[in-house]
Amino acid sequence: LGFLADFLSRTVLTGFLAGVGVQVCIAMLHDMLGVSVSAHNPLVQAYETFRQIPHGSLMVAGLSAVTVGILMTGQRLAPHLPAGLCVVIGSIALSMGLNLPHHGVPTLGHVAGGLPHFSLPDVSWNELLALLPVAGSCVFVIIAQSAATSRVFGERFHETVDEDRDLLGLSAANVAAGLSGTFTVNGSPTQTAMAVRSGARTQLAQVTFACVTLMVLLFLTRPLEALPRCVLAGIVFTVAVGMIDLKSLRAIRQESPGEFWLAVSTAAVVVGVGVEEGIFLAIALSLFRHVRHSYEPHTMVLQQSPTAGVLEALPAKDGLESAPGLIVFRFCADLFYANSTRFRQDLLDLVEHAPHPVRCVVLDASPVTDIDYSAAADLRDLITQLHQRGIALLFGRVSVYLRADMDRHHITPALGDGNIYAELHTALKAAHQILGDIAVPPSPVRPS
């Protein structure tokens, strides 16, 4: 199922990561200000947080500001130093030395230590049936979010990502989680960003994280209880801010305003609705954009250049022709049910508005590699219409895949086997013979 990541374009991935960053920033604000909220939706959380600001704690807000300031400065001036670890150790020492909980600064409190106990879950048949829909939804969330996260950071460092291998690793981790009663394992954007910020690039980093976690569980849970919640929230807040790639968003806006709004829409759904919904919207928007281009592809007429002596591709419009009585037409997409009517109508419009009566149409089929059932029926109708008007239709640059589709959909008998050519110049030569212009050799085609 790793192929699902292929449907996530860089544009929507940038928007997805920005949305997650904004969402996490909002989620950390109430701990950073020392206020409490009850909402789960990020927008409602933001509203409740700002309403509670007058009731916040200056000491908590001050600690949060110092934390964010140290981390931001360290990231800019000394990115390879473990500023986050220093902040954690320093804040724990400060909390123990000044008894910060006594001054109204919330801390993590009790943290369970030791190793998990492995055992088979005691689940009845009815409980198993009730859990299946939840487990199924978790599977889709894990696949989508993990694939999106790995694709984002893989592209950032120009690395090849094997989504199937990632999902296999997550499957093994979730089996271990099920046997040990721990949380579901997922590819987390924030934790990945935190690992990247600390310099993680290889599997050695994961082994190091596991060893450190083991040491904390066995020996350091007691000191960890004194960690101020606002400091932890400040650390996560700075990581989330780094996930909002404004530079990439500006570049997308300059190069492709339409794709910029796709990125912004994805980010807005992640913030307003949820991460999972944002991921699936990202996939849907990426597919929609691709289908839209296939539905409204570029159409061109190949016309003789008066200076260069070659055929050059011009955007198709009424009144264009390749030569008196001849139209060489290029439709830059595969033919399928959604665009076949448009293909037929565009070609008929060119025939209707040509300056001279059209006697021959040559289709440059190089962009067409596939025809579905509906498009084949429309194409057969078009062939019939053109023949009734005394217009010959020829296909040039027909690939072996397109030829197989034309044979399977009975287009070849309707068109005539002698009107299908593997090269464009042979199709043009046949067209000149139909027009009675044998003396004029076909011109080469300028690449476009």
Secondary structure as UniProt FT lines:
FT   HELIX           2..7
FT   HELIX           10..33
FT   HELIX           42..51
FT   HELIX           53..55
FT   HELIX           58..77
FT   TURN            79..80
FT   HELIX           83..98
FT   HELIX           100..103
FT   HELIX           125..156
FT   TURN            157..158
FT   HELIX           163..180
FT   HELIX           189..197
FT   TURN            198..199
FT   HELIX           203..215
FT   HELIX           216..220
FT   HELIX           221..224
FT   TURN            225..226
FT   HELIX           229..242
FT   HELIX           246..255
FT   HELIX           257..272
FT   HELIX           275..295
FT   STRAND          299..304
FT   TURN            306..308
FT   STRAND          311..315
FT   TURN            318..319
FT   TURN            324..325
FT   STRAND          326..331
FT   TURN            337..339
FT   HELIX           340..352
FT   STRAND          360..364
FT   TURN            366..367
FT   HELIX           373..388
FT   TURN            389..390
FT   STRAND          392..396
FT   HELIX           400..408
FT   TURN            409..410
FT   HELIX           411..415
FT   HELIX           417..419
FT   HELIX           424..434
FT   TURN            435..436
FT   TURN            438..439
//
